[in-house]
Amino acid sequence: MCGGNKVMRPHRDFWVLLFFLTTTSVVYWIAAGEHFKIRAVKSNDFLSFVQDHQPVVVDLREDNERSRLPLTYPHLIHRPFLSLVDEVESFPLDPERDYLLVCSDGNRARLIATQFAEIGHMVFYLQNGLWGLNSRQLAVLTQLSFPHPGQ
């Protein structure tokens, strides 16, 4: 091929994710390879996961999001994404506990889970976020009660 029109393709075992935070005009680059396996909890596995693991839930939502849907789960830590993104290494994790990172749509939780994996801590994240849970699943994390169909 002549003229330097070579197409650059990323290595197949490596991906780079760019997350742009418009509120602070900061660009975060988070890179992870195949050796960083982050563990997602899918919505349909949520209830059994909580029952089996009894995780510490880390709510990464901002205060205005929390006020619309406050979580009341017994093992709950609220740490907004923007306050944690640069302090993952100093976040105290109990090696005897499982941690489930949650946010509204799952994206911030996935990014923080990736950062934990990069420093050797395996945590779980809720794949589709709180928006992906049905009313029965949400009731586990809140004091809200929802009528079941047929009642």
DRENLUM-48095 format. One line per field, with one value per residue (C-alpha): residue number from 0; residue in one letter; x, y, z. Coordinates in steps of 0.5 Angstrom, whole numbers, plus 500, padded with zeros to 3 digits. Example, Ala and Ser with C-alpha at 12.3 -4.5 7.8 and 13.67 -1.06 7.14 Angstrom:
DRENLUM-48095
nr <- c(0:1) .
rest <- c(A:S) .
c1 <- c(525:527) .
c2 <- c(491:498) .
c3 <- c(516:514) .
END
This chain:
DRENLUM-48095
nr <- c(0:1:2:3:4:5:6:7:8:9:10:11:12:13:14:15:16:17:18:19:20:21:22:23:24:25:26:27:28:29:30:31:32:33:34:35:36:37:38:39:40:41:42:43:44:45:46:47:48:49:50:51:52:53:54:55:56:57:58:59:60:61:62:63:64:65:66:67:68:69:70:71:72:73:74:75:76:77:78:79:80:81:82:83:84:85:86:87:88:89:90:91:92:93:94:95:96:97:98:99:100:101:102:103:104:105:106:107:108:109:110:111:112:113:114:115:116:117:118:119:120:121:122:123:124:125:126:127:128:129:130:131:132:133:134:135:136:137:138:139:140:141:142:143:144:145:146:147:148:149:150) .
rest <- c(M:C:G:G:N:K:V:M:R:P:H:R:D:F:W:V:L:L:F:F:L:T:T:T:S:V:V:Y:W:I:A:A:G:E:H:F:K:I:R:A:V:K:S:N:D:F:L:S:F:V:Q:D:H:Q:P:V:V:V:D:L:R:E:D:N:E:R:S:R:L:P:L:T:Y:P:H:L:I:H:R:P:F:L:S:L:V:D:E:V:E:S:F:P:L:D:P:E:R:D:Y:L:L:V:C:S:D:G:N:R:A:R:L:I:A:T:Q:F:A:E:I:G:H:M:V:F:Y:L:Q:N:G:L:W:G:L:N:S:R:Q:L:A:V:L:T:Q:L:S:F:P:H:P:G:Q) .
c1 <- c(500:503:502:501:494:495:489:490:486:486:489:483:485:485:479:479:473:472:468:466:463:460:459:466:469:474:475:477:480:480:483:482:485:483:486:481:475:469:463:456:450:444:437:434:440:439:435:439:445:443:440:446:452:449:453:455:451:455:451:454:449:449:445:439:438:438:433:428:429:433:436:435:438:441:449:449:454:453:459:458:461:465:468:470:473:480:480:479:485:484:476:476:474:473:476:471:465:462:461:455:456:450:448:442:444:450:455:458:458:462:467:469:468:474:478:477:479:486:488:486:480:474:467:460:456:449:449:443:443:437:433:434:430:423:419:420:427:427:423:429:433:428:422:417:412:409:403:404:399:393:393) .
c2 <- c(500:507:514:512:511:505:503:503:498:497:490:485:484:491:496:503:507:514:517:525:528:534:537:538:538:533:527:520:515:508:502:495:489:482:480:485:481:485:482:484:482:482:485:478:475:481:478:471:475:479:473:469:474:480:485:492:496:502:508:512:516:524:527:530:522:519:524:522:514:514:507:504:497:495:495:501:506:513:515:520:518:524:524:516:516:519:516:508:506:509:507:502:495:489:483:479:482:483:489:491:498:501:507:509:506:502:506:509:503:499:505:504:497:497:502:497:491:495:495:488:488:485:488:487:492:492:492:496:500:501:503:496:493:491:494:487:488:495:494:490:496:501:502:502:497:495:491:485:483:480:483) .
c3 <- c(500:498:501:508:508:513:517:525:528:536:539:539:547:549:549:551:554:554:558:558:564:561:568:569:562:565:560:564:560:563:559:561:557:558:564:568:568:571:574:572:576:571:572:572:577:582:587:588:588:594:597:596:597:602:599:601:596:594:591:586:584:585:591:586:583:590:593:587:589:596:597:604:604:610:608:604:602:598:595:589:582:582:589:588:581:583:590:588:591:598:598:604:602:607:603:607:604:597:594:589:585:583:579:575:568:570:566:572:576:570:570:578:577:572:576:582:578:575:582:584:587:584:586:582:578:577:569:567:573:578:571:569:576:576:582:586:585:587:593:596:596:598:603:597:597:590:589:585:579:581:588) .
END
